[in-house]
Amino acid sequence: MNLIIVESPTKAKTITKFLGKGYKVESSFGHIRDLPKSKIGIDTENNFEPTYEIPAKAKKQVTALKTLAKKADNIILATDEDREGEAIAWHLLSALKIDQDKTQRIVFHEITKGAIEEAMKNPRKLDMGLVDAQQARRVLDRLVGYELSPFLWKKVARGLSAGRVQSVAVRLIVEREREIKAFKPDEYWSIDLLLNKQDNKEDKIEAKLNKIEGKTLDKLAIKNKAEADKITKDLQGAKYIISSINKRETKKNPPKPFTTSTLQQTANRWLGYSAKQTMMLAQQLYEQGYITYMRTDSLNLSQKFLDDAKKHLEEYVGKEYALTKPRTFKTKSKGAQEAHEAIRPTEAGNTPEILSSSLDPKQLKMYTLIWQRAVASQMTEAIVNSTSIDIDADGTSYQFRTTGQILKFDGYLKIYPEQSKELILPDVKEKEELDLENLNKEQHFTKPPGRYSDAGIVKILEKYGIGRPSTYAPTLATIITRNYVQRDDAKKLYPTDIAYVVTDLLVGHFPRVVDYEFTAQVETDLDKIAEGETMWQPVIKDFYEPFHANLEKKDKELKKEDIMPEEQTDVKCDKCGAKMIIKTGRFGKFLACSAYPECKNIKGMDKDGKPADAGEKDKETQALEEKYKHEECDKCGKPMVIKNGRFGHFLACSGYPKCKNIKSIKENSNSTGIKCDKCGKGEFVQKRSRRGTFYACDQYPDCKNALWGKPTGEKCPDCGALLVESKDGLKCSAKGCGYTK
């Protein structure tokens, strides 16, 4: 028996389809060894030797793999082709106690029959350069996290964490927010015309003031109302005559195929997916064999794909859309591995339409995006006719301009529909006079830079060379989970109160940890380790020794009150009467009694900096208080009161701090108000899963009733089941009924 070990069960299932009976494909279910959770696990006195252990959750699978390995004639490690995959293969060798000389390592960019067969023909030994690079990253991040995080707990607030890449990402978001807050808008004005042809009033032209006395205006040229009024006064009674018409044909080149970074950016802008969601969906598509490996910074495309794409375009789209010679791209990304490929479909002929029944809606959207981008990169350019018309205000020094464009040939836009708006101008001639329909002046103000979206922060991290394709998504997920960063209503990222405190502390006292250039240099050093140009321990030593010495120094020098100054207030503690002070904790600012530790009373704060329960209560709080006014604590019998926390309203015992009993409140913004038709007790609430939005009874797990459409409360006239919303109206939720309304 030949034993093949991969990381995921889905990947194992896909590979099994391509192999004969003599092969057994098993999954390790991810990492099977790691640094210990309870201690640092790095011997800083002995050349940074790491100690690895098998986590409890992996022990059962390791035992099973050991049994299979003893029976196997050959062992083939087929983990992912990147550094992390190489490290997993190395850990498997050690944990399973198998001989490296009797073990083969295979790699492939895609999980297809041809790729697997080719990989089996060309096995290799473990690449210890890749293993050491991954080991160095893990050790370095562990040293920073396990030494700096306790320092933050001691000097700032418990539960905080710091990291070599995550702290830099938080710094970027903090600095952008400060830019926004410090921004002072500048006033400026625009002057526009609405003109029409004298022989046809329906043919209209909109034009903007472009030049004064032959000098092109910049955006802020007209600074105030007085200047705008002077211009509009000068234009009174002017004749508008076309001075020049310029037409030119331009070509629009298709975009490059996706790398990890550009996939995350485009999926965020086009589909609204977070970096984490994008990588999860791409991982699923890869493991099912539909796309190539999704952690890459290369722009290469295989010759087979280039040939297949050309054939597909000629047969199904049109020969005029196919290139005679393949288009190639060169990456500008630091440390890019050109031996890898860009993200592409494994088969150009597998159109989204063909796979629509095999993928769930979100997977299909992701696959469609990848397929369109890869195939479009091998299509002809789009051809656009651009026209600009200059219009003189006769007798004045003012000139206006209008521009328009017409798509002459769609080219790659036929399958990759970028947003491009056609603006067709009427047919006019030079020296032709136009009639003025409207002269408009409008006040504007410059706007501050926008908050980073997922796409924006990934782009800036890539620009600075911070992190690598595999780190963008987990970095973003970490800083959100740690409450350093939150999303606003537009899903843009903004820092929390604690993010400012921690960033200022790190910049002021540990500048190397959050220095952009240093963090990028570490990535370069890791690349050198991967390529075998340097050993990993000296890289760790160069960072750790000055870092550790500085940490010990700052631990003695810095006091918590200097880092976290307390703000005085006139608010009195309702427990003991002492004044309350404003503190900053992991989840933001709060009020604490100044008589601590004798009195441990704390209160949340609203957006205006007032106690959360001060002033007039909102209608939701009032309604909840009325509903639960007779609720008693089931532990001590005292009345329960409504509190508002990080995750919304909840019930808390009024006997706090002696009794700390709390209970959740079922009412929430996801409630539909529709009674469950199975148990009759609960109500349907909106929930989310990997397959999308669904509606479930809030009495789960006692009642497991769930619907894939939003219930309306109406019942089906045919079978009595609930009607749910659908794209075409309403339909019955019961399987097999088929009633629609």
N, C-alpha and C positions, 0 to 999 in steps of 0.2 A: 504493500500500500504506500502511495505517495501522499504525505500530509502537507497541505497548503494552509498556512495561517495568515489571516487578514485581520483588520481591526473591527469591522462591523458585520453583523449578521446579514444585512441587505447586500453588502458587497460579496459576502460568501455565497449567498443564494444566486446572484447574477453570474459569478464565475463558474459555479457548479454546472450551469446550463451549457458551458462551452467545453467541458472536459468529459473524458470517458469514465468507465467503471473503476479504473485503477486509482482514482484520486478521491481524497476526502478533504473537503474544504471546511475549515473551522474558523470561528471568530474568537479574538481575544477580548472582545467587548471593550476596546480602547486600551488605555494604559494598564499594565499589570504590575508595574513597580513605580514608586515615586518617593520623594523625600518625605519623612515623617511629618504628620500634622502637629504633634505635641511638642516638638523641639526643632531647633534650626537645622540639624542634620548635616552641617558642614563643619569639618575639622579645620578651623582657620589656622591652627598651629602646625598642621601636617599637610601642607601643600593643597589646602582646600579640598581634601578628600571628602566626597559626599557619601552619606549612608542612605541606602535605598531599602525600602520595605514593601511588602505586598499588602495593599489595603485589604481590609476585611471583605469588602464587596467583591474583590477579584479572586479570593482564595479558592472558592469552589471551582471557578473556571480554570485556574492554574492547575489544580489537581486533575481535572478532566483532560487538559492538554498534555500534562505529563504522561498520563496513561496512554494516550494516543501516540505520543512521541516515541514511547518505548516499543510500540508495535510497528511503527513506520519503517519502511525500507529507506525512504528519503524524506527529508524535511525541507520544505520550501517556504521562505518568508516573503510574503507578498504585500507587505504594508505599504502605505502611500510613499510617493517618491521624494517627498521633501525631508527636511531635517528631522521633524517630529516623527515621521514614519520610520526613518532610519534608526532613530533612538528607540522606538517601540520594538523594532526587530532586534536590536542589541539587548534590550531588557528581556525579551523572550528567550534569547540564548542563555542568559544567566539564570532566569527564574526556572526555566524548564530543565536546566543542567544538560544541555545538548552541545555536542562538539561542533565548533564553528567550521572545522574542515569537512564535516559531513553534512553541512547545511548549505543550501543554495539561497541566494537572494535574487529576486526578480522585481523589476519595476516596469510600469507602463503608464502612459498618459491617459488612456481611456480603457474602459472595461468592455471590450468587444472581442469576438472570437479571434480575429486576426491579430489584435494587440497581445492577447494572452498567449497565443501560439508562438508569436515572435519572441515574447519575453521568455518563454520556456526554453526556446532554442539558445538564448543568450543570458544564462544565469551569471551572476558575479558574486564576489565576496562583499561583506559589509564594508561600507565606506566610513572609516573611523573619523575622517575629517568632518563629515556631516554629523556624526554622533557627538563628537567633541564640541562642535559649534552649538548644538542644541543643549548639551550638558552645561556649557559655559553660560548660555542665556538663563537656564534654569537656576544655576548656582548664583549668578549675579543678582537675579531678581529675588531670590530667596534671602540673600544677605541684606539687600536694601529693605525688603518688606519686613523681615523679622527683626531687624535692628532699629529701623526708623519708626515702624508702627508703634512699638511700645513707648518710644519717646513721645510720640504724638498723644498717646493715651495719657501719659503722665503730665505733659505740659499743656495739652489742649482739651481733649475730651475722649472718653472711652469709646471703643468701637471704630476708631478711625484707622485708615490704612494709607500707606504710601507705596509708590512703585516707580520704577525707572522710567517707564513709558506713560503710565496712567497719570502721574503727577505733572508731566510735561503737557499732556492733553488738557488737564484741568487748567494749567497755567494759560494755555492758549485761549480757552473759553473765558477765563477771568479777565484777561487783558482785553479781549474783544468787548466784553460787557462794560469795562471801564472806558473804553473808547466811546461806546454808545452814550454812556452817562455824561461824559465830558464834552460831547459834541455840541457845538453852537451853530445853529442853522444860519445860513446866509440867504438873504432875500434876493430874488431875481425875477425878471419879467420876460414874457414872450409876446411877440406880435405875430398874429396869423391873419391870413386872408382867405376868404372863400370867394372864388371867381367863377364866372361861367362864360361860355362862348356866346358871342353876340347873335349868331345864327341858330343856336340851339341852347336854350336855357337849361336843358336837362344835363348837358355836358358840363360837369363842374370840376374845378381844380382847387385843392387846398394847398396853400404855400406858406412857408415860414420865412420870417426875416432872416437873411443869410449874410448880407454885407452892408456896411455903411462906408461910403466914400472908397469903395473898392477893397476894404479890409474885412476879412471874414470874422464874424463875431464868435466869441466863445460862449459857453453856456451862461456865464454870470455877467455878460457884458452890460445888460440893462439892469441896473442895480436897484432902482426904486420907482415908485409911481410917477414922480415928477419927470423922470427921463422917459418913461413909457408914454406919459401924456404929451410930452413935446413931440415924440415921433408920430403919434396918431394925429396930432394937430398939423404937423408938416405934411401928412399924407392926405389931408382934406382936399378933395377935388382933383387928386392926381389921376392920371391915366395909366393903365397897366398894360405894358407891351412886352411881348415875348422877345427877349434879347438873344437867347441861344437855346438850342436843343441838342443834347448829347446822347447818342445811343451807342451801347456797346454790349457785346456778347461776353458773358462770364461763365466759367465752369465751376461747379461745386463738387469737390472731391468727397467721396464717402468717408465716414469715420473709420478709425482703426478698429480691429477686433478687440474684444474685451480682455483686459487684465483683471486681476482681483479688484484693484482700486477703482478702475473705471466702471466695472460692473456694479460695485456698491454705490458709486456716485449716481449712475444712470438709473438704477433700480429705485433709488431714493427719490430722484427728481420725477421720474415718469410714473412709478407705481406706488410711491409713498412707503416703500419697505425700508425698515431700519437695516443697518449693516449686519446685525445679528440674524435678522429674518432672511436677508438675502443669502448669507452663507449657509444657513440651514437648508433653504430650498435648493441651492446649487449643489450642496452635498448629497441631497436625496437624488437629484437628477444624475449626478456622477455615479453614485453607487448602483443606480438602476441601468447604467450603461448608455444614457442618452447624451451626455456631454463629456468633454475631456476634463482633466483635473482642474479644480477651480481655485487653487492657491498658486498663482503664477504672476510673474511680472514680465513675461516674454510676449512678444508680438508675432512670433513665428507661427506659420500654418503649414501642416504637413503637405507634401506633394500630392498624396492621395486625396486629401480634402480639396485642394486647389483644382485637381482634375474633376472630382465629383461635382464641385460647385459649378464649374464651367458647363459640364454636361447637363446638370439640372436646369441651369439658366437657359441654355440653348433649346432644350426640349419643352420646357414648361412656361418660360417667361418670354423668351424671344431672343434670337441671335444678336439683335442690336444691343441687348443688355449685357452680353457676355464679353469679357476681355479676350484679346488675341494672345496676350502675354500676362501671366499672373502678376498681381500687384503685391509687393513685399513692403514690410514696414520695419523700421529700426527703432528700438526702444531708447528712451532717454533716462529711464529710471535707474537710480544708483543701485549697483550690485545686482542688476537683472541677470537671470540665468537663461542665456539664449538657447541652451539645449532644450529647454522646456517649450511648451506651446502656449499660444493664447487660448482663452476659453472658447470653445466652439462645439457645435453638435458633432457627435461621432459619425453621423451620416448626413450629408447635405440633402439627400432625398427624403429624410425623415422630417417632413414639413410639420408645422404645428397642427395642421388639419388632420394629418395622419395619426398623430399622437394624442389628439384631443380626448379620446375615450380611455386612454391609459393613464392620464394625469389628472390630479385634482385641480380646481380652478387656479390656485396660486402657483402651483408647479407649472401649469400651462402658460401662465403669464410670464414666468421667469424663462421658461424654455423658448417661448416666442421671441422674447427680447434677445436672447443669445443667438438663436438661429438667424433672426433678421440681421443682426449686426455682423455676424461672421460672413454670411452669404453676400450681404450688401458691400462688404469690403472688397469683393471680387467683381463688382459691377461697374459699368461705365459711369462717367460723371453726369450729373444733371447739368443741363444747359439753360441759362437764364438770360433773357434780354432785359437789360437795365436801361432806364431812361431818366435823365435829369433835365429839368426845364428851368431856366433862369428867367425871371420876370422883373423888368425895371419899372419902378414907380416914376413915370416920366416927369422930368422937371425937378426931381429930388435926388438925393445921394443914396437912396435906399434900393436894395435889390433883394428879391424874394426867390426862394427855390422850392421846387417840389420834385420828388423822386418816385418812380414806380418800377415795378418789375413784372415780367410775364414769363412763366415757365414754358420754355420752348420744347424741352425734352426732359422727361422725369428721371431717366437713368436709375440710379440706386434708390431714389425716393419712391420708386414703385413698390418696394417691399420694406423699406425702412423710413416710415413717414415722419420725418422731422417736421417740426412746426415751421412752416414757411408760408407767409401770406402773400398772395398775388394782389398787386395793386395796379389796376389797368388805368392808364391815363387816356384822356380823349385825344383824338387826332388833331394836332395844332401845327401851325407854321410859324417860322421866325417873322418878326415884325407884326404879327397878328395882335390886335388889341382885344383885351378881355374886359368884361363888365364886372364891377365890384358888387358882390351881394352882401358881404359882411366883413367888417374890419374888427378884429377882436384882440384885446390885450388881456393878459392873465398873469396873476401873481403866483409865484412858486417859492418854495423854500428847499434848500438842499437837505438831504436826508442823511442820517448817520449810517455807518456800515451796518449791515444786517447781522443778526445772530447766526452762528454756524448751524447749518443743518447737518445731518449725518454725512451727506455728500461733501459739504464744505469742510468739515473737520478732517475727513479722510484725505481730501485733496491737499490740505495744508500740511498734514503729517507726512504725506508722500513728498511734497515739495521740499521739506526740511530733511528728508531721508530718515525720519523717525519711525521705527518699527518696520515691519515687513508685511507682505500680503496676509500672512496667517494671524497677525496681531491686531489689525485694525478693529475687527468686530468684537473680540473679547475685551479689548481696551475700553471701547465705548460702553459695552455692557457693564463692565466693572465700575466705571465712574458714576454710572446711573444707579446701580445697585447700592453703592456706598454712599449715595445721597450727596455727592459732590456736585452733581449736575442733574437738572430736571428738564422736562420738555414743556414749552409753552403751548398755547392753543394751536399754533401753526406747526407744531412738532419741531420747533427750533430749540437749540440747547442753550441753557443759561445757568450760571453758577448759583449755588445756595450760599447762605451766610457763612457756613463753615468752610466753604471752598476758598473764600477770600482770606480767611485767617490762616489756613494751612499753606496756601500759595505764598502769602507774604512771609510766613515763617521760613519756608524752604528757600525762597529767592534770597532772603536776607541772611540766612545762616548756613544753608546747604546749596549754594548756587550751582555747584557742579552737577548735582542730582537732576536739576530742572533746566540745565543749560541746553539750548537747542543743538548747538554745534557738537557738544560733548556727547549727547544722546545719539546723534547721527554717527559720530565717530565710533561709538561702541558697535553699531551695526556694521560699519566697515571692518572693524576688528573681527567680528564674528564671521564675516565673509572670508577673511584671510584664514581663520581657523578652519573653516569648511573646505577651503582650497588647499589645506596642508601647508600654508606658508608660515604659520606660527603655532606655538603651543597655547593651550587655553589657560593654564594656570598663571602665567605671567600677566595676561590681560586682566584677570581677576585681581591679582596682587596689586597692580598699578592703580586700580580703582579703590580697592578695599582698605588698604593701609591708611592713606590720608583721610578717607571717609570715616573710618572707625575712630581715628584719633580726634577728628573734629567733633564727632558725635559725643565722645566722652567729655570733651572740653565744653561743648554747649550744654550738656546735661548739668554741669556744675554752674555755669554762668547764668543760664536763663531761668527765670521764675515764671510760674503760670500767670500770675497777676500782671506781668509785663506783656505777655502775649495775648492774654484774654482779659483786658481791662473791663471792670464792671461799671455799668451805667446806673447812676442813682435815679430814683423816681419818687413821686409823691404818692404812689399807690400803697395803701396799707394792707397788710396781710389780714385776711378774714379769719385766720385761725388764732393769731397771737397779738395782732395790732402793730407789729414792727413794720418798718418800711420795706418795700420789696425792691430788688435790684434786677437789672436786665443782664442776663448771661447768654452766652452763645454755646449751644450744644451741637451734637452731631446732626440733629434735625432742625436746626435753626435757633432763633432767639426765643427766650422764654423768661418769665418772671419767677424769681426765687426769693424766698424770705431771707432777709439779712440776718435773722437770728439763728441761721443754720450753724451747728447741727441740732440745737435744741428744738427748732421748728423746721420741718422738712417740706413745708408747703410750697408747691410750684404751680404756675398757671401758664397756659399757652398765650400767644399774642396774635392779634389779628394783623392784617396788612398795614394798618395805620399805626402799629406799635402800641395798641391798647390791649388790656387784658381781654382774652378771648370771650369772656362772659360779661364784659363791660358794655354799657349802653343798651340800646334796644335790640332784642334778639330777633334773628331772622325768622321768617314764617315757618320754615322747615323745623327749626329748633322748637318753636312754640307748639307746633302741631305734635311733635314727638313727646314733648313734656306733658301735654294734655293726655295723650294716648297712654303713656306709661306712668301717670301720676300715682297709681296705686301699686306699682311694681315693688316687691320687697326682695331684699337680698336672700338667696336661698342658703347662705352660709351663716349670717348673723341676725337676719330679720330686720335690719335697718332699711329705710327707703332707698331705692335706687335713683340715681340722678342721670340726666343726659349730659354727656361730655362730647367734645369734638376733638378728634385726634388726627394724626397724619392720614389715616385711611377713612375719615369721615366720622359720623356720629356713633357713639356706643354708650352702653349703660355701665355706670360705675357705682360702687357702694358708697353711700354718704358717710360711712364709718372709716373711710381712708384717713390716716395710714394704717390704723389697726387692722382693718379688713380691706384687702386689695382685690376683692372679687370684681371682675368685669364680665360683661356679656355683649355679644354682638347684636346689632339691630338688623333685622331682615330688610327693612325699607332701604332702598338705594336707588340711584339713578337708572339702574338697569332693570328695575321692576316694570312689568307690563301691566300689572293690576288685573290680569286674567287668571281666574281660578283654574287649578289643575283639574282636568276632567277624569283623572284616574283615582286620585286619593281624596279629592274634594277639600283637603285641608290647606295645601300650599298654593302659591301663585307662581306663574312662569316668570323667570328672570332671564335676561340676555347673558349669554356666556360665549366664550371664544375657545376654539380648539385649533389644532393643526389644519383641519379641513375647513375652517371658517366659522362664521357666527351661527349659534344655535340657541334654542330656548328650552330651559329645563326647569323642572319643579324645584322650588327652594326647600323642599323637605328631603332632598337627597342626603344620605343614602337610603333613607326609609322608602322614598318614592323615586324611581329611576326614569320617570316619564320625561321624554325629550322630543322636541320637534325641530325640523330643519328650516321652518319658515316662521315668521312672526305671527302668533295667534291673534285673531281678531275678536274672539268672544262669541262669534256666531257659530252655529252648529250646522253640519251638513244635513240637508233635507233628505238625503238618501240613506245615510247610515248613522247619523247622529254624532259623528266625530267632529272635532273642532276644525274650522276653516282657518287656513293660514295664507299670508300674503305671498304672491308669486309675481314674476315679471309681467305676466299677462292678466293679472287681476287677483282673484282668490281661488284656492283649490282645497280639496279635502285632504286632511293630514293622514287619513287612514290608507295604508297600502292596499292597492288593488281596487279602490273605490272609483277613482277617475273623475269625480264630480268637479266641475269648474264653474266659476261665476264671473 
